[in-house]
Structure formats: C-alpha cells, structure tokens
Amino acid sequence: GEVKESSIGQNIFSIDSKELFALPANESLGEGLFFEFSNEYIDKWISENAIVLEYRFEKYLKELPNPNSQGLSSKMKIYNNKYKHFLIHSFSHMMMRELEFSCGYPTASLKERLYISKESTSAEKRMTGVLIYTAEGSEGSMGGLVSQGEPEKILEIINKGLGRSISCSSDPLCWESEGQGIFDLNLSACFSCSLVAETACEEMNLGLDRRVLVDEEFGYFNGLF
C-alpha cells in the first residue's frame, strides 16, 4: 500500500552509465519547412534599433526572473534569447496562420520547433531558425506543405502573412498593448492576429509581438513594405 521511489537510477543500457551519452528524441513522420535567419542581419537590426528595442522589452530583460515565480521556464527563455525570441517566434506564428490560407492546413495540424541560441554562443554553434512541420498522421504526408516552400510561392506567403500582421480586429488595443496573455508575456499579439492552437505552439502562445515584424519604426521586415 506504500509507493516507494527508487533512489538510484537503473542502467537500461549494456554499457557502463559513465561511458554512455544519450539524448531523448521523438521521431515524427511528415513534412516541414525550415527557415534560417541570418545572424549577421539580426545583429545589424538589433544594433540599429537598440534604444527602441531595449525600451520596448525592458520589463522582460532588465533583471533575472524570480526563480520562485510562475511561468519561470518561459520567462527564462525570453530572458536568455532576448529579442530573437520574439522575432522568430512571432514569425513562426505568422507563417502558420498564413499557411492555413495557402495550403489548407489548420494550425492544429501544424507544429513549430524553435532553434534559438543565447547571444553568448560561439559563432559556429549559433542557432537562429524555426521548423514548421505537420503533426503526425495521414494528412501530414500529402506534400501540401513542402510545395509551399518553392521560391515563387514562399515569398508571396511571407509577404501576405506580414501584410495581415499589420492589422488586427482588436486594434488599437492590441497594437499598443504593454502586456497581455499569461503572465503578460505577449505584447502586440492576441487570438485575433497571432495566437495559434496550443498544441501547435512550443511555448504555450507566449513570447509574441507582431510589431517586431512589421512596425514602421523598428520592424525587422519593414523594408518589404
């Protein structure tokens, strides 16, 4: 009647645990699109808009999050990844929402995997990208998602997605928001413009701000308009 936990982990491999290095992994069968950002351009963007970005995200980056606070995992990722987290995560959601129109996949059938490393990471190991892929199932192998990655199509999808990000049915409240969502970890992002199905998002729909994409003053993609 009493549950006892093992105090010593059991070795399930044939070799000594000290000689073993293993990482857990999940295999997913389907299709996906991978987007890699230029670290050089991101560094240039941050440098040119340093004052505005620092002021806008000050409450997230000014000091180390309280280790006893709720949502510590999400807060630490934002603190470590800084502006890149909002940029790449917001881009990912923008693309997933736009792919609903272009290839018919609902966001519930898509997932994201963010690849973002700390700024202190060495140049050869820096990660700045996102993978948007289909949830495992029969509809994830029809080629509809990969076909959107063709050069003549992907630029059109990005442009249309950015265009939709400019306006939101909740504006101006959403555009001028200083914090919304759980723990106020979103800025200009709500259900009407940026959020996707919770099963599709890696970060529980947190750490989003569409203005880093399209704002006329400091948006990363403002040169496309």
Sequence and secondary structure as in RCSB ss.txt:
>XXXX:A:sequence
GEVKESSIGQNIFSIDSKELFALPANESLGEGLFFEFSNEYIDKWISENAIVLEYRFEKYLKELPNPNSQGLSSK
MKIYNNKYKHFLIHSFSHMMMRELEFSCGYPTASLKERLYISKESTSAEKRMTGVLIYTAEGSEGSMGGLVSQGE
PEKILEIINKGLGRSISCSSDPLCWESEGQGIFDLNLSACFSCSLVAETACEEMNLGLDRRVLVDEEFGYFNGLF
>XXXX:A:secstr
      SS    SSS GGG          S EEEEE  HHHHHHHHHHTHHHHHHHTHHHHSS   TTSTTHHHH
HHHHHHTHHHHHHHHHHHHHHHHHHHHH   GGGEEEEEEE  TTS GGG  EEEEEEE SSGGGGSSTTGGGGS
HHHHHHHHHHHHHHHH  TTTTTTTT S BSGGG BSS  TTTT   TTT TTTT S  THHHH TTT TTGGG 
